[in-house]
Amino acid sequence: MQRKFLHVALAFASAWAAPATAGAQPAENHPLVGKWTWTRSANQCTEVYEFRPDGTAFVTSGDERTDNVYTVAPKPDARGFYKLELRVTKDHGGKDCADLERDDTGQRNVNHVRFEADGRSHLWCRKPNLETCFGPLKRMP
């Protein structure tokens, strides 16, 4: 019994200590790949999202900086939304644009993004509808 417990404990510890790996790599021409910005009107706080083609993302929200991995659907659904899963691998601290200073390391979010026809902006939505969105996020050069 102790030996079985030891194997389970070691497997759990190894998984916990394993370095975070990137999400599934999107197509190089996926519309999400790139750098995006949005400013919250309530407090004029700016967020910057950088989605790299290797499945990593870096987010700045006010003073908070996070390292993330992500996966995004290769094609939009029938309503034009791409499902986006983002997981925080490291929260470097600081107050975010929602005025929170919590450690978000390990947090997983599922969102849905919908691009404008020109591809230079998109909405970020909690559900695949236009009632739960913020934005638009605008593409940075």
Order of alpha helices (4+ residues) and beta strands (2+ residues): alpha-beta-beta-beta-beta-beta-beta-beta-beta
